[in-house]
Amino acid sequence: MTFLKKIRDISNSHLADQIRISYFILLLPSILFMIFAYYNLSKINDRYNNMITSVVEASKFSLDFKEDFDYETYLLIVGNVSPEDSKLPELISHARNVIDGLKDYTNTPENMKRIESALKYLSNLEGYIEKIEDNLNYEDRYDSNMIIWENDVQIVTSLVQETVNEYIYYENKQLQTAQKDSEDFYRNYIRISIGIVIFVLLSVLIVSLVGPIWITRPIEEQVKKEQKLLRKAEFEVLQAQINPHFLYNTLDAIVWSAEAGNQRQVVKMVGSLSDFFRSSLNKGKEIVTIKEEIQHVRSYLEIQQIRYQDILSYQLEVSEDLYPYHIPKITIQPIIENALYHGIKNKRGGGMIRVTGNIHDDMIEIIVADNGMGMEEGRLQAVRESLSHEKPEHSAIYGMYNVNERIKLEFGEEYGLSVDSKYGYGTTVTITLPKILT
């Protein structure tokens, strides 16, 4: 009996090893694809960050450089300021620091040439100022200085200003091209993900059917784990589908603002967009603090308020007492997006989105309320039922469904979303989370 038991144990161990190898083979395409996807997402993120930082840094160049420099030069020539008190060296130094710093961000040969040209123009300006200061030592060279000012200084400052503006314009064009590449990558990502999911599901089904009865339970447990991972992957794909459209619309708004000469709005939108994606990626962390999540929401709302300034206002009134607690990344933003596109935009006149938070004994509530169109009772009931199904029937609540499922998967079935609404008055979504400190 002992010998037979040893044979049975060896046989069971061998079969278990075969099952482990089979699952490893099944998961290998997914692992390789995840590595590939992570690598490409990192490259896309680096590319976006560099281009956005490039535009932000270039925007630090003074819009009044030409006017200020020409005026300071004139004051120096007519004797209103001495060479020691002149602001010209400071203006050139600041301009050189900004332009020279752009070398670290742009990756296009054309813009590198523009940077080199701008630096040469600044060197020429330094030479002209030296000539003017030298001429000041002679009483009969006033006319010579005026000729230098009119024929040299004013022309070169125009060239500097024009070169920097061209640099910003073509960097924005690069952002549009990168956005198109990102859309193509996400489409391919979705296609391959679906193929891998189908392959893994079919393979798991075949292995389950032909396996011995006594190993059914371990296989079922493993399948459940795989299904949970696949559900998380599906939610990430749904989120990835949202970002390209948001990015496309935001970049369009940036380009329009740049073409309209609204430099401050361009800087604000690019800064908010940079903060938005930095928070979205957040070094790959899936759980963040409420403080980080509120910053992500603030960046999103700043962008949307510029785009919908006639209809959108918002209030973020979450107490700092809630800031250290845990929350799944990108939880509040999809709820706000839903409130904007399905509540505020469907209402005549302006609308308000308000985010508040409460701490209870063992849980946290974050409340997103809007005064948009709201929902009729039948629609509200359908939304509540869809949130509890394995797949939502209405595509409009994919974002809410995604958030609800991720919270339940992370913290348990007692947490998630609840929805209240009244037609004509607005909608309130309550996010319930456990109290977990960092």
Buried (B, 14 or more C-beta within 10 A) or exposed (E): EEEEEEEEEEEEEEBEEEBEEBBEEBBEBBEEBBEEBEEBBEEBBEBBBBBBBBBBBBBBBBBEBBEBBBEBBBBBBEEEBEBEEBBBEEBBEBBBEBBEBBEEBBEBEEBBEBBEBBBBBBEBBBEBBEBBBEBBEEEEBBEBBBEBBEEBBBEBBEBBBBBBBBBBBBBBEBBBEBBEEBBEBBEEBBEBBEEBBEEBBEBBEEBBEEBEEEBEEEBEEBBEEBEEBBBBBBBBBBBBBBBBEBBBEBBEBBBEBBEEEBBEBBBBBBBBBBBBBBBBBBEEEEBBBBBBBBBBBBBBBBBBBBBBEEBBBBEBEBEEEBBEBBBBBBBBBBBBBBBBBBBBBEBEEEBBBBBBBEEEEEBBBBBBBBBBBBBEEEEBEBBBEBBEEEEBEEEEBBBBBBBBBBBBBBBEEEBBBBBBBEBEEBBBBBBBBBEEEE
